[in-house]
Amino acid sequence: MAFLFTSSRGKLLTDTYWSELWADWREAAGWPKEGTFHSLRDFFATTLMSNGVEPQEVQKALRHANLRITLETYVHWMPKKDRPRGLVGGLLRNADSTQRDPRADQDRS
């Protein structure tokens, strides 16, 4: 079987070996020790969300089982202008402004 990522000897990368490689790369890049390999995934997702990529596309890219996981994890990175706010209140105000004022009918008599 051929593996996509292998050690310099062609062996499958173990979790331990991968962690060692990541630690070396992270240190070489000057990143903080708290930066895990998973941090790259979070960076990718938050970059997509904060730049207006549709949540469904982010879900697909991250291979989340459902949209709920993506939204619960990353919705706070969506640009605020894109978040629906006050939707019900806005609809009620619009409905109220389109109804006739009953007093206006009395003024006509």
C-alpha positions as CSV (number, residue, x, y, z in Angstrom):
1,M,0.0,0.0,0.0
2,A,1.3,3.5,-0.9
3,F,0.9,6.2,1.7
4,L,0.6,9.9,0.9
5,F,2.6,11.1,3.9
6,T,5.6,9.1,5.1
7,S,8.7,9.4,7.1
8,S,12.1,9.8,5.3
9,R,12.3,6.0,5.4
10,G,8.9,5.6,3.7
11,K,7.1,4.5,6.9
12,L,3.6,5.6,7.8
13,L,3.7,8.7,10.0
14,T,2.7,7.9,13.6
15,D,1.0,10.4,15.9
16,T,4.2,10.8,17.8
17,Y,6.3,11.4,14.8
18,W,3.8,13.9,13.3
19,S,3.7,15.8,16.6
20,E,7.5,16.0,16.6
21,L,7.5,17.3,13.0
22,W,4.8,19.8,13.8
23,A,6.7,21.1,16.9
24,D,9.8,21.6,14.7
25,W,7.9,23.5,12.0
26,R,6.0,25.6,14.6
27,E,9.3,26.5,16.3
28,A,11.0,27.3,12.9
29,A,8.1,29.6,12.1
30,G,8.3,31.4,15.4
31,W,4.7,30.4,16.4
32,P,3.7,30.1,20.1
33,K,3.9,26.6,21.6
34,E,0.2,26.7,22.2
35,G,-0.3,26.6,18.4
36,T,-1.4,23.1,17.6
37,F,-1.8,21.5,14.3
38,H,-5.5,21.8,14.9
39,S,-4.9,25.6,15.1
40,L,-4.3,25.6,11.4
41,R,-7.8,24.1,10.8
42,D,-9.3,26.7,13.0
43,F,-7.4,29.5,11.2
44,F,-8.6,28.1,7.9
45,A,-12.3,28.0,9.1
46,T,-12.2,31.4,10.7
47,T,-10.6,33.0,7.7
48,L,-13.3,31.6,5.5
49,M,-16.1,32.7,7.8
50,S,-14.8,36.2,8.4
51,N,-14.5,36.7,4.7
52,G,-18.1,35.9,4.0
53,V,-17.9,32.3,2.7
54,E,-21.2,30.6,3.0
55,P,-21.4,28.4,6.2
56,Q,-22.4,25.4,4.1
57,E,-19.2,25.7,2.1
58,V,-17.1,25.9,5.3
59,Q,-19.0,22.8,6.5
60,K,-18.0,20.9,3.3
61,A,-14.4,22.1,3.5
62,L,-14.1,21.0,7.1
63,R,-16.1,17.8,6.5
64,H,-18.3,18.4,9.5
65,A,-21.2,15.9,9.7
66,N,-23.7,18.7,9.7
67,L,-24.1,22.5,9.5
68,R,-24.9,22.8,13.2
69,I,-21.3,21.8,14.2
70,T,-19.9,24.4,11.9
71,L,-22.2,27.2,13.1
72,E,-21.8,26.4,16.8
73,T,-18.0,26.5,16.4
74,Y,-17.5,29.4,14.0
75,V,-20.6,31.6,13.8
76,H,-19.0,34.3,15.9
77,W,-16.5,34.8,13.0
78,M,-19.2,35.7,10.5
79,P,-19.2,39.3,9.6
80,K,-21.8,41.1,11.7
81,K,-23.4,42.8,8.7
82,D,-24.2,39.3,7.3
83,R,-25.9,38.1,10.5
84,P,-29.7,38.4,10.5
85,R,-30.6,40.6,13.4
86,G,-34.0,41.9,14.5
87,L,-35.7,39.9,11.7
88,V,-39.0,39.4,13.5
89,G,-39.2,43.0,14.8
90,G,-38.4,44.3,11.3
91,L,-41.2,42.2,9.8
92,L,-43.7,43.4,12.4
93,R,-42.7,47.1,11.9
94,N,-43.1,46.6,8.1
95,A,-46.5,45.0,8.6
96,D,-47.6,47.7,10.9
97,S,-46.6,50.5,8.6
98,T,-48.5,48.9,5.7
99,Q,-51.8,48.6,7.6
100,R,-54.2,51.5,7.4
101,D,-54.7,53.7,10.4
102,P,-58.4,53.2,11.5
103,R,-58.5,56.9,12.5
104,A,-57.8,57.9,8.9
105,D,-61.1,56.4,7.9
106,Q,-63.0,58.4,10.6
107,D,-61.4,61.6,9.3
108,R,-62.9,61.0,5.9
109,S,-66.5,60.9,7.1
